[in-house]
């Protein structure tokens, strides 16, 4: 394993590259999955990586993947990326970001059955990981 070969825990960037290599090796018969890798970088800042099916990846401030991404991406672009908006960007606290993600998933779940009935969100900070679980449909 990585820990025994390198004598340290794997970093987010190293894990992102490892997953990219695994996906690329299967490029002719790809896994049909949506991958996101999140963690902290070497400076303690949030690191988020998004992938395509054959292993190309990029680091971004926010990412979305899956059946609801066509509905969720425009909302995140506007609210988090401040794209297509005439309002100044506002900094979101961790809790504000969690509730924003809950709200955009709720909106997507009302319009796309494949989104599912719940969302689990991990808030990763230097002090640890907080887990949140929200039901999207109550019917």
N, C-alpha and C positions, 0 to 999 in steps of 0.2 A: 504494500500500500504506500501511498504518498508519504505518510508520516514516518514510516520506517526507512524508506529510501532516501528521504531528504532531511530527516531528523527535525522536522517542524510541522506545524499544522498548515494545511493548504490555505492559501489566500484566496480571496474572491476572484482576483484577476487570473490566478493560476487555474482555479476551478472552471472559470469561464472558457479559458483556452482549452482545457482538457475536454469539456463538453463539446466544443467546436470540433475538435479532432475526432471525437467519437461519432458525431453526426456526419462529418465529411467522409469517414470510412464507409458509411452506409449510403453514400450519395446515389448509388444506382438502385438501391432498394431502401429508400429512406423510412425512418420511423415517422409515422404521421402523428406527431405530438407538437404541442406548443410549449416552447421553453422560455423561461425567464430565470435569471440567476441574480439574486440580491445579496448584499452583504456590506461590509465596510472595507474601504481601501486602506493602504498603509498609513494614510494621514488621519484615519478615523472618520472620514466622510462617507456618506452613502454611495454605494456602487451598484448600478443596475445594468444588466446586459440582456438584450433581446436577440433572438435567433431566427433564422429562416430554416426550413426543413433540412437543408444540406450543410448547415454548420456555419454559414456566414453570420457574424455577430457584430454588434456595436454597443458601446456604452452610451447610455442616455440618462437624462434627468428623470424621465418617466417613460414607461413602456407599457404596452398592452398587447396581449396575444390571445387568440381563441375565437370562438364563434361570435362573440359579442364585440370584438375589437372594432368593427366598422361603426358601431354605435357609440362606443366608449372613447375612441381616439379623438374625435372632434371636441368632445367635452373636455378632455384632458388638455388638448391643445389650447383651448380657450382659457380654462381656469388655472392650469398649472404653467403652461408654456407661454401664456399671454399672447398667443397668436390670434389674429383676426379680432382684436379687441381694441376699443378706444380708451379703455380704462387703464390706469397705471397698474403694474404688477404688484401683488401683495404677497408677502412671505407667509407661508402656511406653517403653523406649528405641527408637530407630529400628530396630535389628536385631531386637529382640523383636517389634515390630509387623510386620516383614517375615515372620518365622516364624509369627506368629499368622495372618496373611493366607494364607500357604501352607497352613497346617493347615485353615483353614475352606474353602479352595478344594478341597483334597484330599477333605474330607468331602462337599462338594457334588458333586464329580465322581463319587464312588462311587454317588450316588443320582440324578443327572440327567445323561443322555448328552450333552445340549446344552452342558454346561459346557466340554467339550473335553478335550484331553490335556495341556495345559500352561498355565502362568500366567507372565506377565511382570510384575514389580513394579518400580516406580521409586521409590527413596527420595530425596526432594528435600530438600536442606538448603542452608543459606547457603553452604556450601563446594562445592556441586556436586550432581550427580545420580549415584546409584549404581544400576546395573541388576542385577536378579536374575531368573533364569529357572529354573523348576522344572517337572519332569515330574510330572503328576498321576497318570498311569496307567503301569504298566510291563508291561501285558499285550498 
